[in-house]
Amino acid sequence: MPLEMIQHDITQLTVDAIVNAANRELKQGGGVCGAIFQKAGVDAMTKATGSLGPIDVGQAVITPGFKLPAKHVIHAVGPIWQGGDKNEEQLLRAAYVNSLELARDHELRSIAFPLISSGIYGYPKAEALSVATSAISHFLLQHDMQVYIVVFDKTGYQLNQKLQRNLENYLRENFVSMVQEANINQTYERNRRLESVQQADVGAIPKPGKSFSETLIELIDASGRSDPEIYKKANIDRKHFSKIRSNPGYQPSKTTALAFAIALELNLNQTEDLLRRAGYALSPSDYRDLIVKYFIQQQNYNIFEINQVLFGYDQALLGM
C-alpha cells in the first residue's frame, strides 16, 4: 500500500491509527497533541497515557483512540531541534520507524502522521519532511500499509530551497501555454498524417503495438527486478498491480503510467513511449508533467521526493 500526502485535520481521519507528536511525559500539550487529547477525551487519554510515560525521544507507545474516528493513537516523541548536530535526524527517524513497527505489531493497516517535531520543537520543515518520507518509504519497501503524511494547511509546508529554486527556473524556461501547445500539436499531427500517407504509398502497413500492460510487464522482466520491487517503488499497492498484470488491455490513469516510468527509471524517450501505449503524452502546459520531466532529466527517480514537490504545487500525486 502507498504513501500519500494530504491536507486535512488529522483528528478527523478514519484510519487504524493517527500519530500524536507527543512530549516525553505523554501529557496533553499544545498543537496537534492538544487537539488529539481534546477530541479523544482529555480524561480518558490522560488516564491511558499516565501509566506509559515517560518515554525516551524516538520511542512510541499506543493507546485506544477513544472518541476519535481513529481506532488507536500512537504517541511518538520527536527531538527538539538544537541546530542539527545533536543526533536530531536519527532520533526523528526513530520516532517514525518505531511508530510504524508498533502499528505493524498490532496488525494495523493504515496510519496517519503529522510532521513530527516541526511545530514548537523547531525542526526545520523541509528537513522534517525529508526525514519523514525517507523513513516511511524505506519501511514500505518491506511492508504493506497505507500511510499518510498530514498537513493542516500549506502555509508551513516547505521544500528544499535549492530544489525549489532550480525547479522554478526549469518551469519558467519550459512551460508553454495551452494555445502554444495546441499549435505545436497541430503541426505534429499534420506531419504525422503526411508521413503515414508516404508510408502507405510504398506499401508500409503499420503494425499494432503492444498495450501498456504488455509493455510494462516486458520492462519489468527486462529490469531483472521482482514485481513487488517495482510496484512498491511506483507507490502502487499489490491489488492494483494484480489488475494490471492480469489484464493485457488494462487502461491506467496517467498518474499510474508515470509512476511506473519512475519506478523503472526510464529515460524521457522510454517514458514517452510507455505513456503513448496508454494513450497519454507529456504536456509542456501541465505543471505535473514538467515536474516529472525535470526529475527524470536529473535522474532522480525517488517517487516520494517527486510527490513532495507535486503536493507543494497542488498537483496529482503519482501512484496509489
N, C-alpha and C positions, 0 to 999 in steps of 0.2 A: 504494500500500500504506500501511497506517496506522501511527500511533504508539501504542504500548501500554506501560503501566507495569506492572511485575511485581515481585514479591518473590521473589528467587532468589539463588543463588550464581552470579555472572557467569562464573566459571571452569568451570562445568558446562554452559553453554549451547552447543547445537549450532547455530551461526549462521556466516555467512560471516566475520564479524569481531567481536571484542569490543574495547572501547577500554580502554586502560590509562591511568589517571591518573598520568602519568609525571613524573619530575623532569627538569630541563634536560639533565643528563648521560646520561639514559636508562639509569641504573644501577638495580639492584634496590633497592627501598626497602621501606617498611612498608605496612600496609593492603592495599588492592586490588593495588597494584603488586607487593608482595612475594608475594602469593598467586598472581598471574599468572606471575611468574618461576618459582615453585616448581612449579606444575602443568605449565608448558610444558617445564621442564627448565632449571635455572639456567645450566649451561654453554652450552647451545645458544642460549638467549635472550641471554645476556651477549655472546656472540660476534657475534650478529646485530645487536644494538644498538650494539656498540662502534664500528663504522665509520660510524654515522649521527649520533652526537651530538658535541658538544652542539647543542641546537636552541633557538630563541627561545620565550619564553612565547607561547602562542596557536597555535604551529605543531604539526604532526603528521607522523609517519612510519609506515611499515608494515613489518611483518616476518611471516614464517610463524608459525603457531600452535604448531608442533612437537607436543608431546604433548597439547595442549589439544583439546577437541572442536571448538573454533572453528578454521576454516581459517587465519585471519590474526589478528594483533594490531595495532591501530592505537594508537600511543603518542602521546598528546596532552598538552601541558604547559599546565596552568591557572595562573592567577595566585595569589599569596599575598595573602590579604585584609589590607589596610592601612587599613581604615576606609571604603573606598568612593570615595575621591577621587583614586586613583592609576590610573585607567583600567581598573580591575578588570573592570567589566562588559563592556567592549569586548573585552578580552583573553580573558575566559571565553567569550564568544560566538564569537570567532575560533577557539578550540580546538574547539568543536562544528562550526562551519562547515567548517573545514579537514579535520576527520576525515571528515565526510560527503562532501566533494568528493573526498577521496582514495579513499573507498570507491566512489564513482561512477566515478572514473577507472579503477579496477581491475575495474569491471563487477560489483561485489558487490551482492547482492540483500537482504541482511539484516545488521544491525549492532546491537550492544547497548552502551549507555553506562552507566557508573556516574555518580553526581553528581560531576562533576569539581570539584576544589578544596574540596569541602565537608567533607573529613576534616581531616588535620593542617594543611592550608593555611588553614583557618579561615573559609572563605567561608560566611556565614550560609545555612543550608539552605533556608529559604523563598525567599530571593533566588536562590540557585543553581538551584533547581528552576524558578523563573520564567524565568531566562535560558535554561536547557536547553530547555524546551518552546517558548519563543518562537523560538529559533534553529532547532530541528528542524522545527517546524510550518511555518515560512517556507520551508524547503528542500523540504518535502514538497508544498507547493503547486505546485512546478515539476518535481518528480522523483518517480519511483516507487521506493520502497524500504521494506522492513519495518524499522522502528526500535523498539527497546526502551529504556526507561529502567529500570534495575535497581537495586533497593534490597535489601540483605541482610536487614534487619529494619526494622520501622517505629518503633523507639524513637527514631531520629534524624530521622524524617520530619516536616516542619513545613510548615504552610500560613501564608499571610499572616495575621497576628494580627487585623487589623481585619476581614477577610473571615470568619475563623473565628468571631469574636465575634458579628458580625451574623447569620451563618448559624445559630449555636447558638440565638440568640434567636428566629429565624424558626421553627426546628424545634420549639422548646418551645411556641410560640404556635399552630402549625398541625397538629402531629401528633395524630392520634386513634387510639384502639385499634382492633383489628380488630373487636371487638364493636360499638363505636360505629359503625364504618363499615358493618357488616352491617345495623344498624338504619336507617342513612341510606339504604342501597341498597334495603332492603325498602320504605321509604316512597316512594322514587323509582319503583320498579317498579310499585307499586300505582297511583300517579298516571299512569304511562305507559300501563298497561293501560286505565285509565278513559278517558284521552284517546283511545286507539285505538278504544274502543267508541263514544265520542261522534262520532268522525270517521266511523266505519262507518255510524252512524245517518243521517248526512246524505249518504251516498254517497261519502265521501272514500276513495279507494283509494291507499294508499302506493305510490310507485314505487320500485323498487330503485335504490339509489345506486351511484355509481361505486366501483370497487375501490380499494384502497390504491395499487396500481401506476398505475392510470389517473389518480388524483388527484395523485399525486406528479409525474408527467410534465407534467400541466397546470400545476402550481405552478412547476415549473422553467421551463417555456416562458414563463409569465407574469412570472417574475422578471427575464427578459432576460439571464440568465447561462447559460453553457455547462454541459453535463453534467459535464465534469471539474472545473469550479469548484465545483459543488455536491457531488459525491461526495467530493472531496478535503476540503472543509470539513466534511463529515459523518464524516470519518475512515473512509471506506469505500474498498475497492480497486476497480479497474476491472472485474475479473471478476465481483465480487459485484453491482456496479451493472448490468452487462450482463444478468445473470439477471433482475433486477427489471424492466428496460426491455422485455425480450423476452417477458415472461410477465404478461399482464393479471391473472391470478389468483394472482400471487405472494403468499405469506404470509410477511411479515417477522417477525423477532423484535421484541420491544418495544424493545430497545436500538437496533435499526436504525431503527425508526419514529421514535423520539425523536431519533436522530442527524440524520435528515433535517429534522425540525422545527427543530432548532437551526441547521443549515446554511442553511435557507431563511429564518431569522429570523422565524418565525411567532409571532404573539401567542398568548395562552393559549387563546382560543376556536378559533383555527385549528389549534393543536396538538391540542386535544382532538378536533376533527373528524377530523384525519388519523389519530389513534390509533383512533378508533371504526371507521374504514374497514378497519383491520387487526384489529379485534376486541379492542382494549385500551381502558383508561381510566387517567387519573391517579388514584392512590390516596393518600388522606391518611394511610394507615397504612404507607406504603412510603417509607423514607428516600430512596431513589434518586429516586422521583418528586417528592418535596418539594424535593430539592436542585435538580433540573432546573427545577421550577416557580419556585423562588427566582431562579435565573439569568435565566429568561425575564422575570419581573417586573422585574428590574433592567436588562433589555435588554442583557445581556451574553451574546453568542452565540459566545463563544470555546470551542469544544468541548474544546480541550486544557486550558484552565483548569478547565472543568467536570469533566473526567476526573481532574485532580489531586485535586479535592475528593472525588469518588466513590471514588478509590483510598484516600484517607485515612480514609474512612468504611466501607471494606470492601464497597463496592457495585460491581455490574457496570458496566464502562465502556461508553461509547457508541461505536457504530461498529464497525469491524473486521469 
